[in-house]
Amino acid sequence: VQLQASGGGVVQAGDSLTLSCSVSGRTASNNAMGWFRQSPGKERGFVAGISWRGSRTDYADSVKGRFTISRDNAGNTVSLQMNDLKPEDTAVYYCAVGLRPYGDSDPRSYRYWGRGTQVTVSS
């Protein structure tokens, strides 16, 4: 199973970015998917998650109202729309496939991980 994340880049505070992640090698349509991020010196933290059919979404408090997670009908692509970006959003963003149809914020609930894409927000 491979996850390929894309869409990262260098932006200014207040700008928007959309990250995408596609799954290959097996279907993820029966699994939750999520986005996590990690900045230097910090642990990998939960950003957003979406259930297998997209009926439930969860967000870290720090991104609520600014980020939106979605997935395509086939269930093998997940996106993260990021608006009003802040310097503290700077991190490597990772997408992941959950162990079950409904996920949570614990990284241990996710089985497959992508390599990550860098997001840098300048002030």
C-alpha positions in Angstrom: 0.0 0.0 0.0 1.3 3.4 -0.9 0.1 6.8 0.0 1.2 9.8 -2.0 0.7 13.2 -0.6 1.0 16.4 -2.6 0.1 20.1 -2.5 2.5 21.4 0.1 4.5 24.6 -0.4 5.6 27.9 1.0 2.9 30.5 1.6 2.3 33.6 3.6 0.1 33.9 6.6 -3.6 34.2 5.6 -3.1 32.2 2.4 -4.7 28.9 1.5 -3.4 25.5 0.4 -5.0 22.2 -0.5 -3.3 19.0 0.3 -4.2 15.7 -1.5 -3.4 12.1 -0.8 -4.0 9.2 -3.0 -3.9 5.5 -2.0 -2.7 2.8 -4.3 -2.1 -0.9 -3.9 -5.4 -1.5 -2.0 -8.7 0.2 -1.5 -9.1 2.5 1.5 -12.9 2.9 0.9 -13.7 0.9 4.1 -11.3 2.7 6.3 -11.1 6.1 8.0 -8.4 8.4 6.8 -6.6 11.2 8.5 -4.1 14.0 8.3 -1.3 14.5 10.9 1.5 16.9 11.1 4.9 17.1 12.7 7.2 20.1 13.2 10.8 19.9 14.4 11.1 18.9 18.0 7.5 18.0 18.3 5.6 14.8 18.2 3.3 13.9 15.3 -0.1 15.4 16.0 -3.6 14.9 14.7 -5.0 17.4 12.4 -8.2 16.0 10.9 -9.9 12.7 10.2 -12.8 11.4 8.1 -14.8 8.2 8.4 -15.0 5.6 5.6 -18.0 7.2 3.9 -17.2 10.7 4.9 -20.2 11.0 7.2 -18.1 12.0 10.2 -15.2 14.4 10.4 -13.0 15.4 13.3 -10.5 18.3 13.7 -7.9 19.4 16.1 -9.0 22.4 18.0 -6.2 24.5 16.5 -7.5 24.0 13.0 -11.3 24.0 13.5 -13.0 26.5 11.2 -10.0 26.9 9.0 -9.3 23.3 7.7 -11.7 21.0 5.9 -11.1 17.3 5.2 -12.9 15.5 2.5 -12.6 12.3 0.4 -13.7 11.3 -3.0 -16.6 8.9 -3.7 -14.3 6.0 -4.4 -12.7 6.6 -1.0 -9.1 6.4 -2.1 -8.3 10.1 -2.2 -8.4 12.4 0.8 -8.0 16.2 0.7 -7.3 18.8 3.2 -8.3 22.3 2.4 -6.4 24.7 4.6 -7.5 28.4 4.8 -6.2 31.3 6.8 -2.9 29.6 7.4 -0.7 30.7 10.3 3.0 30.3 10.9 2.2 27.7 13.6 0.7 25.5 10.9 4.2 25.0 9.5 5.0 21.3 9.6 5.3 18.2 7.5 1.9 16.9 6.9 1.2 13.2 6.7 -1.9 11.3 5.4 -2.8 8.0 6.8 -5.3 5.1 6.4 -7.1 4.0 9.5 -7.4 0.5 10.9 -11.2 0.8 11.1 -14.1 2.6 9.3 -14.1 5.2 12.0 -10.9 6.7 13.2 -9.7 8.9 16.1 -6.9 11.2 16.9 -4.4 8.5 18.0 -1.7 7.8 15.5 -1.8 4.1 16.6 -5.3 3.9 15.0 -3.8 4.3 11.6 -2.0 1.6 9.7 -0.6 3.0 6.5 1.3 6.3 6.2 2.5 8.5 3.4 5.9 10.2 3.4 4.6 13.6 4.1 4.5 17.0 2.4 6.1 20.2 3.7 3.9 23.2 4.5 5.7 26.4 5.4 3.8 29.5 6.4 5.7 32.7 6.7 4.6 35.7 8.7 
